Amino acid sequence: QVQLVESGGGLVQAGGSLRLSCAASGRTFSGYAMHYALGWFRQAPGKEREFVAVMSWSGFITYYRDSVKSRFTISRDNAKNTVYLQMNSLKPEDTAVYYCAASGGGSSNYAPQARDDYESWGRGTQVTVSS
């Protein structure tokens, strides 16, 4: 499995910005690092964990949930094994614990959106947006 550690959460006013980071470290397979998609999910109190964004290993494929399109941007630096989520124009409804997740075993353009397709998860970072 891949170990994931998120950072960058906090309290921000509506309309503000935050940048989340997720550092990955993990197993190799036959001496080669596995290619894995990195995604972000979030979970608000009393709600299911939901998909936010994903980027494939190649960086060519990205998906976002509709409510964050044009406001959030996912990026990754494979040399640093880190994925980022730049969040702009934040809204109170973005308040949640944000989780980083890794999904391996697919092609370099693999970018799953289903929670069950991810086998490694971070512990999460709290994002609170005040109105």
GROMACS elastic network, one bead per residue, 0.5 to 0.9 nm:
[ bonds ]
;  ai    aj funct       b0    kb
    1    25     6  0.88872   500
    1    26     6  0.61019   500
    1    27     6  0.60373   500
    1   102     6  0.87434   500
    1   104     6  0.89197   500
    1   119     6  0.72442   500
    1   120     6  0.60819   500
    2    24     6  0.64751   500
    2    25     6  0.56834   500
    2    27     6  0.62316   500
    2   101     6  0.88535   500
    2   102     6  0.69361   500
    2   103     6  0.88947   500
    2   104     6  0.89486   500
    2   119     6  0.83209   500
    2   120     6  0.57639   500
    2   121     6  0.80107   500
    3    23     6  0.81075   500
    3    24     6  0.55878   500
    3    25     6  0.51530   500
    3    26     6  0.55838   500
    3    27     6  0.86727   500
    3   102     6  0.87608   500
    3   120     6  0.69124   500
    3   121     6  0.73717   500
    3   122     6  0.70204   500
    4    22     6  0.63150   500
    4    23     6  0.56378   500
    4    25     6  0.66095   500
    4    26     6  0.84397   500
    4   100     6  0.68497   500
    4   101     6  0.72855   500
    4   102     6  0.80434   500
    4   120     6  0.74631   500
    4   121     6  0.62871   500
    4   123     6  0.77906   500
    5    21     6  0.81205   500
    5    22     6  0.53490   500
    5    23     6  0.53092   500
    5    24     6  0.67046   500
    5    25     6  0.88685   500
    5   100     6  0.76672   500
    5   121     6  0.86062   500
    5   122     6  0.53866   500
    5   123     6  0.68959   500
    5   124     6  0.77199   500
    5   125     6  0.89923   500
    6     9     6  0.83061   500
    6    20     6  0.70196   500
    6    21     6  0.55728   500
    6    23     6  0.65571   500
    6    24     6  0.89975   500
    6    98     6  0.83093   500
    6    99     6  0.71940   500
    6   100     6  0.65818   500
    6   122     6  0.64369   500
    6   123     6  0.72093   500
    6   124     6  0.60296   500
    6   125     6  0.60827   500
    7    19     6  0.86258   500
    7    20     6  0.57702   500
    7    21     6  0.52621   500
    7    22     6  0.63716   500
    7    23     6  0.84935   500
    7   124     6  0.81013   500
    7   125     6  0.61680   500
    8    18     6  0.70326   500
    8    19     6  0.58789   500
    8    21     6  0.60928   500
    8    22     6  0.87982   500
    8   125     6  0.72412   500
    8   126     6  0.86336   500
    8   127     6  0.85511   500
    9    18     6  0.70427   500
    9    19     6  0.75171   500
    9    20     6  0.62227   500
    9    21     6  0.88070   500
    9    97     6  0.85319   500
    9    98     6  0.80782   500
    9   124     6  0.89298   500
    9   125     6  0.53010   500
    9   126     6  0.52374   500
    9   128     6  0.79704   500
   10    18     6  0.78339   500
   10   125     6  0.79593   500
   10   126     6  0.61294   500
   10   127     6  0.50437   500
   10   128     6  0.61344   500
   10   129     6  0.84175   500
   11    18     6  0.89581   500
   11   126     6  0.82827   500
   11   127     6  0.61408   500
   11   129     6  0.59112   500
   11   130     6  0.73368   500
   12    15     6  0.83067   500
   12    16     6  0.60456   500
   12    17     6  0.72262   500
   12    18     6  0.76918   500
   12    90     6  0.80658   500
   12   127     6  0.78947   500
   12   128     6  0.63101   500
   12   129     6  0.50157   500
   12   130     6  0.62637   500
   13    16     6  0.55630   500
   13    17     6  0.84563   500
   13    90     6  0.76470   500
   13    91     6  0.81005   500
   13    92     6  0.82365   500
   13   128     6  0.82934   500
   13   129     6  0.53511   500
   13   131     6  0.61830   500
   14    17     6  0.85301   500
   14    89     6  0.69208   500
   14    90     6  0.53216   500
   14    91     6  0.50301   500
   14    92     6  0.62780   500
   14   129     6  0.56901   500
   14   130     6  0.56800   500
   14   131     6  0.53394   500
   15    88     6  0.70331   500
   15    91     6  0.63966   500
   15   129     6  0.86631   500
   15   131     6  0.88911   500
   16    87     6  0.83423   500
   16    88     6  0.61556   500
   16    89     6  0.54537   500
   16    90     6  0.55049   500
   16    91     6  0.82763   500
   16   129     6  0.82879   500
   17    86     6  0.74914   500
   17    87     6  0.53984   500
   17    89     6  0.62033   500
   17    90     6  0.61600   500
   18    85     6  0.82099   500
   18    86     6  0.61900   500
   18    87     6  0.52468   500
   18    88     6  0.67493   500
   18    90     6  0.81953   500
   18   127     6  0.84992   500
   19    84     6  0.68456   500
   19    85     6  0.56093   500
   19    87     6  0.59290   500
   19    88     6  0.85397   500
   20    83     6  0.83145   500
   20    84     6  0.54893   500
   20    86     6  0.63925   500
   20    87     6  0.78698   500
   20    98     6  0.86188   500
   20   125     6  0.83539   500
   21    82     6  0.67994   500
   21    83     6  0.58454   500
   21    85     6  0.65000   500
   21    86     6  0.87286   500
   21   100     6  0.85962   500
   22    81     6  0.83662   500
   22    82     6  0.54261   500
   22    83     6  0.52290   500
   22    84     6  0.62931   500
   22    85     6  0.86153   500
   22    99     6  0.87782   500
   22   100     6  0.63222   500
   22   101     6  0.88824   500
   22   122     6  0.81737   500
   23    80     6  0.77301   500
   23    81     6  0.59606   500
   23    83     6  0.67296   500
   23    84     6  0.89024   500
   23   100     6  0.89980   500
   24    80     6  0.83646   500
   24    81     6  0.52827   500
   24    82     6  0.59311   500
   24    83     6  0.81013   500
   24   102     6  0.85223   500
   25    81     6  0.69535   500
   25    82     6  0.89995   500
   26    33     6  0.80673   500
   26    34     6  0.87590   500
   27    31     6  0.89648   500
   27    32     6  0.88053   500
   27    33     6  0.69103   500
   27    34     6  0.75988   500
   28    31     6  0.55206   500
   28    32     6  0.52262   500
   28    34     6  0.59266   500
   29    32     6  0.52599   500
   29    33     6  0.61792   500
   29    34     6  0.63226   500
   30    33     6  0.83139   500
   32    35     6  0.89724   500
   33    36     6  0.89915   500
   34   104     6  0.66024   500
   34   105     6  0.71863   500
   35    56     6  0.87490   500
   35    57     6  0.58741   500
   35    58     6  0.85800   500
   35   103     6  0.85654   500
   35   104     6  0.59957   500
   35   105     6  0.69118   500
   35   106     6  0.74754   500
   35   107     6  0.75151   500
   35   108     6  0.63581   500
   36    56     6  0.70346   500
   36    57     6  0.54931   500
   36   102     6  0.61240   500
   36   103     6  0.51972   500
   36   105     6  0.67468   500
   36   106     6  0.71599   500
   36   107     6  0.82940   500
   36   108     6  0.74064   500
   36   110     6  0.78514   500
   36   111     6  0.86340   500
   37    54     6  0.70042   500
   37    55     6  0.58784   500
   37    57     6  0.50673   500
   37    58     6  0.84960   500
   37    59     6  0.88719   500
   37   101     6  0.82596   500
   37   102     6  0.56750   500
   37   103     6  0.51005   500
   37   104     6  0.63326   500
   37   105     6  0.89931   500
   37   106     6  0.81581   500
   37   108     6  0.78513   500
   37   109     6  0.80243   500
   37   110     6  0.63521   500
   37   111     6  0.55974   500
   37   112     6  0.75128   500
   37   118     6  0.88076   500
   38    53     6  0.86347   500
   38    54     6  0.57444   500
   38    55     6  0.56790   500
   38    56     6  0.65736   500
   38    57     6  0.73919   500
   38    76     6  0.82739   500
   38    82     6  0.89063   500
   38    83     6  0.68332   500
   38   100     6  0.71089   500
   38   101     6  0.57250   500
   38   103     6  0.64876   500
   38   104     6  0.88422   500
   38   111     6  0.77490   500
   38   112     6  0.89438   500
   38   118     6  0.88816   500
   39    51     6  0.79462   500
   39    52     6  0.75190   500
   39    53     6  0.55627   500
   39    55     6  0.62730   500
   39    56     6  0.84893   500
   39    74     6  0.84187   500
   39    83     6  0.81658   500
   39    99     6  0.82516   500
   39   100     6  0.57709   500
   39   101     6  0.51703   500
   39   102     6  0.63556   500
   39   103     6  0.80719   500
   39   111     6  0.80628   500
   39   112     6  0.81557   500
   39   113     6  0.79647   500
   39   118     6  0.86123   500
   40    50     6  0.87878   500
   40    51     6  0.65102   500
   40    52     6  0.53819   500
   40    53     6  0.52401   500
   40    54     6  0.62350   500
   40    74     6  0.85473   500
   40    85     6  0.77530   500
   40    98     6  0.67704   500
   40    99     6  0.55843   500
   40   101     6  0.61616   500
   40   102     6  0.89409   500
   41    49     6  0.64890   500
   41    50     6  0.53801   500
   41    53     6  0.70355   500
   41    54     6  0.88364   500
   41    97     6  0.83714   500
   41    98     6  0.57117   500
   41    99     6  0.50806   500
   41   100     6  0.64212   500
   41   101     6  0.74938   500
   41   115     6  0.81173   500
   42    48     6  0.84546   500
   42    49     6  0.54440   500
   42    50     6  0.54184   500
   42    51     6  0.66455   500
   42    52     6  0.67059   500
   42    94     6  0.86168   500
   42    95     6  0.86658   500
   42    96     6  0.57986   500
   42    97     6  0.53958   500
   42    99     6  0.57858   500
   42   100     6  0.86921   500
   42   124     6  0.84177   500
   43    46     6  0.82153   500
   43    47     6  0.62415   500
   43    48     6  0.60065   500
   43    50     6  0.62497   500
   43    95     6  0.84927   500
   43    96     6  0.51753   500
   43    97     6  0.52749   500
   43    98     6  0.65730   500
   43    99     6  0.80620   500
   44    47     6  0.53972   500
   44    48     6  0.73589   500
   44    49     6  0.73950   500
   44    50     6  0.89051   500
   44    93     6  0.86885   500
   44    94     6  0.83148   500
   44    95     6  0.65337   500
   44    97     6  0.63478   500
   44    98     6  0.88293   500
   45    48     6  0.84057   500
   45    96     6  0.71685   500
   45    97     6  0.85755   500
   47    50     6  0.84907   500
   49    99     6  0.89516   500
   49   115     6  0.79572   500
   50    65     6  0.88638   500
   50   114     6  0.86596   500
   50   115     6  0.75465   500
   51    54     6  0.82703   500
   51    64     6  0.78506   500
   51    65     6  0.65913   500
   51   113     6  0.62250   500
   51   114     6  0.70969   500
   51   115     6  0.70091   500
   52    63     6  0.82251   500
   52    64     6  0.56669   500
   52    65     6  0.52331   500
   52    66     6  0.86429   500
   52    67     6  0.86831   500
   52    68     6  0.73087   500
   52    72     6  0.88477   500
   52    98     6  0.88875   500
   52   113     6  0.83542   500
   53    62     6  0.71541   500
   53    63     6  0.54641   500
   53    65     6  0.64027   500
   53    68     6  0.85302   500
   53    72     6  0.83152   500
   53    73     6  0.81059   500
   53    74     6  0.66715   500
   53    85     6  0.83011   500
   53   113     6  0.76603   500
   54    61     6  0.80621   500
   54    62     6  0.54820   500
   54    63     6  0.54335   500
   54    64     6  0.67683   500
   54    74     6  0.69791   500
   54    75     6  0.88555   500
   54   111     6  0.60513   500
   54   112     6  0.71203   500
   54   113     6  0.69750   500
   55    58     6  0.79902   500
   55    59     6  0.58261   500
   55    60     6  0.75492   500
   55    61     6  0.57187   500
   55    63     6  0.68558   500
   55    74     6  0.67825   500
   55    75     6  0.70388   500
   55    76     6  0.76498   500
   55    83     6  0.85730   500
   55   109     6  0.84352   500
   55   110     6  0.82982   500
   55   111     6  0.58799   500
   55   112     6  0.86630   500
   56    59     6  0.51273   500
   56    60     6  0.65634   500
   56    61     6  0.53423   500
   56    62     6  0.65428   500
   56   107     6  0.85735   500
   56   108     6  0.63045   500
   56   109     6  0.50829   500
   56   110     6  0.53706   500
   56   112     6  0.83389   500
   57    60     6  0.79269   500
   57    61     6  0.83346   500
   57    76     6  0.85051   500
   57    78     6  0.79166   500
   57   107     6  0.81230   500
   57   108     6  0.50308   500
   57   109     6  0.62509   500
   57   110     6  0.72372   500
   57   111     6  0.80177   500
   58    61     6  0.72866   500
   58   107     6  0.88435   500
   58   108     6  0.51456   500
   58   109     6  0.57253   500
   58   110     6  0.84819   500
   59    62     6  0.72406   500
   59    75     6  0.76420   500
   59    76     6  0.73264   500
   59   108     6  0.83455   500
   59   109     6  0.75016   500
   60   108     6  0.87646   500
   60   109     6  0.66546   500
   61   109     6  0.60153   500
   61   110     6  0.75987   500
   61   111     6  0.65879   500
   62    74     6  0.76974   500
   62    75     6  0.89393   500
   62   111     6  0.69139   500
   63    69     6  0.88781   500
   63    74     6  0.88973   500
   63   111     6  0.75717   500
   63   112     6  0.85771   500
   63   113     6  0.76576   500
   64    67     6  0.81728   500
   64    68     6  0.66422   500
   64    69     6  0.59395   500
   64    72     6  0.81345   500
   64    73     6  0.85203   500
   64    74     6  0.86562   500
   64   113     6  0.86731   500
   65    68     6  0.58462   500
   65    69     6  0.65265   500
   66    69     6  0.53727   500
   66    70     6  0.89489   500
   67    70     6  0.87301   500
   67    71     6  0.85034   500
   68    71     6  0.53402   500
   68    72     6  0.55523   500
   68    73     6  0.86664   500
   68    87     6  0.84427   500
   68    94     6  0.87236   500
   69    72     6  0.60634   500
   69    73     6  0.79876   500
   70    73     6  0.76272   500
   70    88     6  0.86590   500
   71    86     6  0.82018   500
   71    87     6  0.60957   500
   71    88     6  0.51072   500
   71    89     6  0.60929   500
   71    90     6  0.76840   500
   72    85     6  0.66716   500
   72    86     6  0.54764   500
   72    88     6  0.60359   500
   72    89     6  0.84986   500
   72    90     6  0.89059   500
   73    84     6  0.80190   500
   73    85     6  0.56555   500
   73    86     6  0.50609   500
   73    87     6  0.66194   500
   73    88     6  0.85020   500
   74    83     6  0.72421   500
   74    84     6  0.56282   500
   74    86     6  0.63761   500
   74    87     6  0.87986   500
   75    82     6  0.86181   500
   75    83     6  0.57433   500
   75    84     6  0.52041   500
   75    85     6  0.65848   500
   75    86     6  0.81490   500
   76    79     6  0.89344   500
   76    80     6  0.84365   500
   76    81     6  0.75440   500
   76    82     6  0.56465   500
   76    84     6  0.58936   500
   76    85     6  0.87945   500
   77    80     6  0.54181   500
   77    81     6  0.59351   500
   77    82     6  0.53510   500
   77    83     6  0.63148   500
   77    84     6  0.83735   500
   78    82     6  0.63433   500
   78    83     6  0.80471   500
   79    82     6  0.78914   500
   80    83     6  0.86897   500
   83   100     6  0.84152   500
   87    90     6  0.65797   500
   88    91     6  0.89671   500
   90    93     6  0.82615   500
   90    94     6  0.65023   500
   90    95     6  0.87272   500
   90   129     6  0.67397   500
   91    94     6  0.53910   500
   91    95     6  0.75621   500
   91   129     6  0.61198   500
   91   130     6  0.77977   500
   91   131     6  0.75631   500
   92    95     6  0.56105   500
   92   128     6  0.73214   500
   92   130     6  0.57103   500
   92   131     6  0.59801   500
   93    96     6  0.80871   500
   93   129     6  0.75779   500
   94   127     6  0.75976   500
   94   128     6  0.74920   500
   94   129     6  0.67323   500
   95    98     6  0.88505   500
   95   126     6  0.78335   500
   95   127     6  0.54024   500
   95   129     6  0.54434   500
   95   130     6  0.83669   500
   96   125     6  0.84539   500
   96   126     6  0.60874   500
   96   127     6  0.55180   500
   96   128     6  0.65909   500
   96   129     6  0.88268   500
   97   124     6  0.58043   500
   97   125     6  0.53738   500
   97   127     6  0.59661   500
   97   128     6  0.84420   500
   98   123     6  0.86989   500
   98   124     6  0.51956   500
   98   125     6  0.52731   500
   98   126     6  0.61959   500
   98   127     6  0.69475   500
   99   121     6  0.68571   500
   99   122     6  0.58215   500
   99   123     6  0.65738   500
   99   125     6  0.66467   500
   99   126     6  0.89855   500
  100   120     6  0.84564   500
  100   121     6  0.59083   500
  100   122     6  0.53868   500
  100   123     6  0.80018   500
  100   124     6  0.68766   500
  100   125     6  0.89683   500
  101   115     6  0.87732   500
  101   118     6  0.62352   500
  101   119     6  0.74765   500
  101   120     6  0.55096   500
  101   122     6  0.63639   500
  102   117     6  0.88365   500
  102   118     6  0.56285   500
  102   119     6  0.64145   500
  102   120     6  0.51748   500
  102   121     6  0.65928   500
  102   122     6  0.89128   500
  103   106     6  0.78173   500
  103   110     6  0.85681   500
  103   111     6  0.81001   500
  103   112     6  0.76011   500
  103   117     6  0.64133   500
  103   119     6  0.58886   500
  103   120     6  0.69128   500
  104   107     6  0.85198   500
  104   110     6  0.85501   500
  104   117     6  0.88919   500
  104   118     6  0.77211   500
  104   119     6  0.77857   500
  104   120     6  0.89744   500
  105   110     6  0.86367   500
  106   109     6  0.76545   500
  106   110     6  0.53993   500
  106   111     6  0.84130   500
  107   110     6  0.51076   500
  107   111     6  0.88384   500
  108   111     6  0.85545   500
  112   115     6  0.81588   500
  112   117     6  0.64763   500
  112   118     6  0.79480   500
  113   116     6  0.87632   500
  113   117     6  0.75518   500
  113   118     6  0.88495   500
  114   117     6  0.55351   500
  114   118     6  0.75673   500
  115   118     6  0.58272   500
  115   119     6  0.88264   500
  116   119     6  0.74884   500
  118   121     6  0.75639   500
  121   124     6  0.82599   500
  122   125     6  0.87568   500
